[in-house]
Amino acid sequence: MPQILTFLGKGGSGRTTVAIAAAKQQANLGRRVLFVSQDPTPATGILLGVPLTDKPKSIGANLEVVSISATISIERGWEQVKQIEARYLRTPLLRSVYGQELAILPGMDGAIALNELRQYDASGKYDVIVYDGTGDMATLAMAGMPDSLSWYLRRFIAVVEESDLWKTISPIMQPAMAAVLTIAWTGESVMSQPVQEATNVLAQAQLMISNPQRVVGYLVTTEDPAAVATAKYLWGSAQQSGLTIGGILVNQCTTKDTVTAEFDPLAVTIVPTRVGTDWQPLLDAMPDFSQAVTAPKPIAIDIQNREVRLYLPGFDKTQVKLTQSGPEVTIEAGDRRRNILLPPALKGSSVTGAKFQNGYLIVSF
């Protein structure tokens, strides 16, 4: 299974240049690499020396590049939606609506990019996928999407199943749905086959994003105070999205000690300035991306001590809010909200205390 690398930082900090260097470095190591760009402008293609298209193309030994086009992807995805609908409905409703008619709504491009990455990941053609996205909160919202959607499924299915309306109509659901759908529905649960399939896909995506051997992010910054502050904020927000940050790469750096102190305990890599078309100094400076597993994990659950530990660098206790609803704990930090489904050993337990220590939020049960 491939490793997916992505890079986060303030605009102008050199994210795309670092991402390209990482892709080239991994390809030189003999790994099959796909560089995925979400930049609709020609800028990335100019850096790579070739125009990007929505189909992967080879630009050298072990290295392919591709651009994600939301418009093209939604057309392909819409056809898949219509096929799925046709599997379950005897009389499909969407067959007269075409993908070319659909507008890209805010947030849809992130969902589209996540689906594209999932497909490239499952293709078996690559050892490394370097995703050069927006590198900001939109990328983190995409990373947190499986967790958010899983929460919506869990909560709203529970709400429906506990409602008087569902209890009233459930005895007649099986014959009614059998007349409309091409699958059997027990009538006892909202968890039909399509919903169960969606739940399974989301669960697999959550496991992948939370595993630093599969998906890992790196911060990119300069010594500019605004760039450093942005990187620190993205670091803590990435933890809230379940994405491990494996290290930080610094462009235009003169004093490494300053950056090291700001981002301790992350490994700091100084990136030299690229001169002309000579990429080799940047490739030589790239870190060992396989070592990301040693970085602090976003969350750890200690059953024996009945604790949940969340690593939230860049935040303090005044910026963190904790609430509990049944078997779930919700953590708000910055602009991100994370819902933690407690393991069976802690279900039914109430929060007895919480403290903020050395960048960790430690919740006791």
N, C-alpha and C positions, 0 to 999 in steps of 0.2 A: 504494500500500500504506500502511496506517495506521501511525502511530507509537503505541507502547504506553508509557504512563508509569505508574510505580508508586512508592510512597513507603515508606521504611523508618525505623523509629525506635522508641524505648521507648514502651510504653503510656502514654497521658496526655500525650504530647508535642505533640499536635495534628495527627497524620497525616491523619485523615479530613477535618478542616476544610481543611487545605492541599490535599488531593486534590480536594475539591469546588470550591475556589477555582480550581484549575488547570483543571478541566473547564469552569467558567463562563467563565474567561478565554479559553480556546481557542474556545469557542462564539461568544463576542463577536467574535472575529477572523474569523468566517465559516467556521470549520472544522466539519465534521460530527463530533460528539463522542458517544461512549457512555461513561457512567460505570458501572463494574461494581463492585458491593459484594459482599463475602463475609461481611458481618456479619449473623448471623441475628436479631439483636435489632432493635427498632424505632428505635434511636438514630440511625442514618444517615438513615432516612426522616424523622425529626423535623427534622434539620438541613436536609434538602432541601425539606421542606414537603410531601412526598407519600409515602405508603406504597410500598415497593418490592415488586415481584413478580418471578417468574422469566421474564417476558416484557418486552422493552424497551418503555418508554412515554416519550412526549415530555413534557417539562416546560418547554419554551421553545424559542425559535428555535435550531435546530442542536444541541439537547441532548436526549439520551435517557438514561434510567437503567434499570438492571436489577439484580436480586439473583441470585447463584448459590446454588441450593439443591442440596446434595449428594444429598439423598434423591430429588428429582425428576430430577436429572441422571443418577443411576445407573440409574433405571428406564428412561429413554430410551436410555442407553448400553447397557444389557443387551439391549435389543431389537436394537440394531445388532450386538452380539456374536453373537447368535443368527442374524442374517441372514448375517454373515460365515461362521459355522460352516456354515450351509446351502450356501454357495457351494462349499465344499471337501469336505465330508463327504457321502457318499451317504446315510448314516443319522445325522442330527444327534442329539447326546446331550443338548443343553441345552434342548430345546423344552418340557420339562415343568417347568423351573425359571423362576420369574417374578421380575421386578425388585422387586416389592413385598415379597418375602421376604428380600431381601439386606440385611445390616447394613453400616453404614459403618465399615470398619476404619481404624485410625490410618494416616494418610498418604494414604488414598484421596481425601480432600477436595482435597488439592493436585493430584493427577492429574486429578481431575474439573474443577477450576478451569482447569488448563492446557488441557484439551481444549475447554472452553467458550470460552476466549480465542482458541484456534486457529480455532474455527468463526466467531466474530465477526470475527476478522481476515480470514478468507477470504471473508466475505460481500460485501465491496466497498461496504458501506453507510456506512463511517465513515472519517474522516481521522485521528482521534485516539481511542484507547481509554485511559481512565484507570482503572487497576485498583487498587481500595482493598481490599487483602487484609489479612492479619494483620500485615504490615509487619515481621516478625521472621525468625528462622531458618527457619520453615516456608515463608515466601515464597521464600527463597533455595534451599531444598531443591526447591521446585517449579521454579524457574528452572534448577537444575542437573540436573533429572530427565532431559532428553533425553541429556545427556552420560553420566550414570550408566547409563541403560538401554542406550545404544550400547555402553558398555564391557562390560556383561554379555553382550550378543549376540555381540560380537567374541570375548571370552574363552572363553565356553562353547561356541560353535560350533567354535573352534579346538581346544579340549580334546576335544570329541566326535570331530572329524574325525581327530585324531591317535591316538585310542584303538584298541586292538586289536579291541575289540568292533565299532566302526564299520567297520574294514577288513574284518572277517569278514562282516558282514551287508550291506554296501553293494552287492555284486553282485545281491542279491535284492530290494533296496529298490524298484527301478523297477516290477516287476510287482506287488509287494505293495501299494505305495502307489497304483498305478493302480486297484487293486481297491477301495480305500477312498475316495480323493480324486477330485474331479472335474477335477484338473489332472495334467499329466505331471510326474514326478519323475525326474531323471536317475539318482539312486542314487549319484552321485559326490560330492555335496556336501549338507550339511545346509541350505544356503541355498535352501529351497523358495520358491515364489512368495509365500506369506503372510509369511515371515520377511523376504524381500527388500523387500516393501512396507513392513513395519514399519521396516526399516533406512533406507529412503528418507525416511519421515516424520520419523524422529528426526534424520536429517542436516539436513533442511530447518529443523527447530525449532532445532537447534544454531546454524545460520547466522543465523537470525533473532535469537536471544537475544544473540549476540555482536556484533551490528551496532547501534551506538548510534543510527543513523538509524531503526531499527525498534523497539528496546526499550531503555529507559533508566530507571534508578532515581535517586531523589533522597532524601537523608537529611533527616530532620526531627528537630529537637531543641530543647530549652530550654537555659538556662545551668546547669541543675542538673548537678552532676558525674556523677551516675549516668546521666543522659540523654546527656551528652556521651560518656562511656565506652562506652555501648551503641551509639551512632551510629558511633564509631570501629571497634568490633568488627564491626558490620554492614558497614561499608565494606570492610574487608579480606576478610570472608567473601563479600561480593558478588563481588569480583574472582575468588575461587575458584570461584564458580558461573558465571563468564563474563559477568556482568552489569556493564555500565559504569555507574558512579555519576557523574551529570552535575553535581552541585552539592549544596549544603546549605541548607536553609531553617530559620531560627531564630525560634522564638516567645519572647515574654516576654524579649527581649534588651535589656540596658542598655549592654553593652560589646562592640561588634562585634570589636574587636582581639583579645580573648581567644579567641573562636571561630575567627577567621581563622587565628591561629597554630596552633591544634589541627588544622585541616583543610586547611592549605596543601598543594597548590595549587588546591583546589576553590574555585569561586566561591561566596561567602556572600551569602545574601539574608535580610534582616530582614523578618519578617512582622508587621504590626501586629495588635493585638488587635481581634477583631470585636466591634462594638457593636450589639446587637439583631439586626435582620435586614439591616443594611447591609453587603453584601459588597464594595462597590466599592473601599474602601481595600486589601483583600486582593488583589483582581483586579489593581489597579494595581501592587502590589508583586511580583507573580509574575515569575520570570525568563523569559528567552527560551529556551524549551525546545529550540529548534532548534540551540542552541549546545553541546549535550551532546557533539557530536563532537569538541570541543576538549579534553575531559577525558582524563586518562590512561587508556589502554586496559588491560584486564586482562592481555593477553598480546601479545607481539611476538616473531616468529621471524626472526632475522637469519641467512639462509643463508650470506652471504658471510663473516661473522665466526664462523659456526658457534656461535651463541648463541640461547638461549631466555630472554627476559626476562619475568618475571611481576611485576606491580605488586601488592604486598601491604602496604598501609598498615595501621598498627595492630599489626603483628606485628614481632618481632625474630627473629634467627637461632636463638635457643633454642626458639622455638615452631614452627619449620618443619622438616619432615622430608622428605627426598628419597630415592626408590628408583627403580630402573630394571628393567624386565622386557622384554627384546627391544626392539621398536620403540616402546615406551611408557615415559613417565616419570610417576611418581606424586608429587604434591606434597601434603603434609598441612600444614594451617595452621589452628589453632583447631579447630573442630568440622567442618570441611569438607575433603574429599579431592578432588583433581582429577587426572584421567588425561589426559595429553597424548600424542596419537598423533603421532609425529614425521613430518615430510614426507619424501618419497622421498630427497631429497638428504642427509638426516641418518640415515636408517634404517641399521641395522647399526653405527652409531657408539655408543661408550660415553661416559658422562659422564666428563670429565677434570677438572672442577673446578666449584665453585659458591661464590658470595659474595653477601652481603647488603649492598646499597649504596643509600642514599637511598630506602628503601622498596621497592627492587627486588631480587628474587631473580634473579641472573644465572647461568644454567647453561651451561657450556661443553662442547663435544663435540670 
